[in-house]
């Protein structure tokens, strides 16, 4: 009985951890997709900005990704991408890069 409960707790911890990291991965990758869609569109800069912020708000569920995205806009534009990239890598515990975010966060 003890082993069975221990195994269930262990499995629960594993699945909640793997689900959390996949949500984080999906959040940062979803932000990259949104920026890529905006970059590849023919929208004017103001339209692109509105598109990005509306879609990030509606499509991203990751708290880490949302907080990082929101926070970088209080920084010097030249530092935004580097800080966002570092936030993604700290959250995901792996390298992360997105050319569209790099281009449009300036």
Order of alpha helices (4+ residues) and beta strands (2+ residues): alpha-alpha-alpha-alpha-alpha
